[in-house]
Amino acid sequence: MDGMASIEEKVEDYYKARLRSLGIKVFNKTDNVNKSIANALFESASKSGGSGMNYPDIKLLLDDNRQ
């Protein structure tokens, strides 16, 4: 790589900035949203068909205050 960010990184950075500008907390690839979500990502199959350890590029948790 020649030091330039890939298009995927540019898109990720753009949308992280947009979400933050709207006051939405963004979680990075290795940040835990909460234990339940962390366990689900760990236990579910990966996009390449392997077992677990999924790291979505961006995670957010929307809360509509309903129980």
GROMACS elastic network, one bead per residue, 0.5 to 0.9 nm:
[ bonds ]
;  ai    aj funct       b0    kb
    1     4     6  0.70707   500
    1     5     6  0.85269   500
    1     6     6  0.87180   500
    2     5     6  0.85815   500
    5     8     6  0.79556   500
    5     9     6  0.58842   500
    5    10     6  0.63736   500
    6     9     6  0.52274   500
    6    10     6  0.63432   500
    6    11     6  0.87248   500
    7    11     6  0.61229   500
    7    12     6  0.85122   500
    8    11     6  0.51872   500
    8    12     6  0.61242   500
    8    13     6  0.86151   500
    9    12     6  0.50058   500
    9    13     6  0.60679   500
    9    14     6  0.85054   500
   10    13     6  0.51435   500
   10    14     6  0.60846   500
   10    15     6  0.86973   500
   11    14     6  0.50749   500
   11    15     6  0.62528   500
   11    16     6  0.85330   500
   12    15     6  0.54047   500
   12    16     6  0.60980   500
   12    17     6  0.86061   500
   12    57     6  0.70027   500
   12    58     6  0.72837   500
   13    16     6  0.51445   500
   13    17     6  0.61685   500
   13    18     6  0.86457   500
   14    17     6  0.52736   500
   14    18     6  0.62687   500
   14    19     6  0.87603   500
   15    19     6  0.60173   500
   15    20     6  0.83884   500
   15    58     6  0.86682   500
   16    19     6  0.52294   500
   16    20     6  0.61097   500
   16    21     6  0.85439   500
   16    25     6  0.89905   500
   16    26     6  0.66339   500
   16    27     6  0.90000   500
   16    58     6  0.73918   500
   17    20     6  0.51156   500
   17    21     6  0.60735   500
   17    22     6  0.87327   500
   18    21     6  0.50650   500
   18    22     6  0.64823   500
   18    23     6  0.89204   500
   18    24     6  0.87967   500
   19    22     6  0.51750   500
   19    23     6  0.65791   500
   19    24     6  0.52707   500
   19    25     6  0.72920   500
   19    26     6  0.71030   500
   20    24     6  0.51085   500
   20    25     6  0.61284   500
   20    26     6  0.68318   500
   21    24     6  0.73591   500
   22    25     6  0.88776   500
   24    60     6  0.75040   500
   24    61     6  0.84167   500
   24    62     6  0.80958   500
   25    59     6  0.88689   500
   25    60     6  0.64101   500
   25    61     6  0.76582   500
   25    62     6  0.89146   500
   26    58     6  0.67916   500
   26    59     6  0.59952   500
   26    60     6  0.51083   500
   26    61     6  0.79812   500
   27    30     6  0.78885   500
   27    31     6  0.55314   500
   27    32     6  0.71962   500
   27    33     6  0.67095   500
   27    57     6  0.88054   500
   27    58     6  0.61330   500
   27    60     6  0.59031   500
   27    61     6  0.85734   500
   28    31     6  0.52138   500
   28    32     6  0.82965   500
   28    55     6  0.87133   500
   28    56     6  0.81446   500
   28    57     6  0.66426   500
   28    58     6  0.55944   500
   28    59     6  0.65092   500
   28    60     6  0.89050   500
   29    32     6  0.84116   500
   29    54     6  0.88241   500
   29    55     6  0.51491   500
   29    56     6  0.56642   500
   29    57     6  0.51730   500
   29    58     6  0.61363   500
   29    59     6  0.72934   500
   30    55     6  0.65119   500
   30    56     6  0.85392   500
   30    57     6  0.89145   500
   31    38     6  0.88479   500
   31    59     6  0.84865   500
   32    35     6  0.70208   500
   32    37     6  0.75784   500
   32    38     6  0.59061   500
   32    59     6  0.89020   500
   33    36     6  0.83948   500
   33    37     6  0.64868   500
   33    38     6  0.69305   500
   33    59     6  0.75521   500
   33    60     6  0.74273   500
   33    61     6  0.71015   500
   34    37     6  0.55594   500
   34    38     6  0.61516   500
   34    39     6  0.86978   500
   35    38     6  0.50265   500
   35    39     6  0.60944   500
   35    40     6  0.86054   500
   36    39     6  0.52466   500
   36    40     6  0.62792   500
   36    41     6  0.87760   500
   37    40     6  0.50260   500
   37    41     6  0.61906   500
   37    42     6  0.84986   500
   38    41     6  0.52588   500
   38    42     6  0.61200   500
   38    43     6  0.86485   500
   39    43     6  0.60366   500
   39    44     6  0.85003   500
   40    43     6  0.52351   500
   40    44     6  0.59642   500
   40    52     6  0.86120   500
   40    54     6  0.89437   500
   41    44     6  0.54939   500
   41    45     6  0.81611   500
   41    46     6  0.85073   500
   41    52     6  0.64578   500
   41    53     6  0.62388   500
   41    54     6  0.52002   500
   41    55     6  0.73791   500
   41    56     6  0.87704   500
   42    45     6  0.82067   500
   42    46     6  0.88982   500
   42    51     6  0.81449   500
   42    54     6  0.60081   500
   42    55     6  0.86963   500
   43    46     6  0.89749   500
   43    51     6  0.71434   500
   43    53     6  0.71182   500
   43    54     6  0.83757   500
   44    51     6  0.67093   500
   44    53     6  0.77693   500
   44    54     6  0.74549   500
   45    48     6  0.80356   500
   45    49     6  0.58560   500
   45    50     6  0.57395   500
   45    53     6  0.80797   500
   45    54     6  0.76346   500
   46    49     6  0.51582   500
   46    50     6  0.51194   500
   46    51     6  0.57733   500
   46    52     6  0.53887   500
   46    53     6  0.69824   500
   46    54     6  0.56370   500
   46    55     6  0.87902   500
   47    50     6  0.73089   500
   47    54     6  0.79386   500
   48    51     6  0.88594   500
   49    52     6  0.88717   500
   50    53     6  0.88248   500
   51    54     6  0.85579   500
   55    58     6  0.84094   500
   55    59     6  0.89690   500
   56    59     6  0.65195   500
   63    66     6  0.77131   500
   64    67     6  0.87487   500
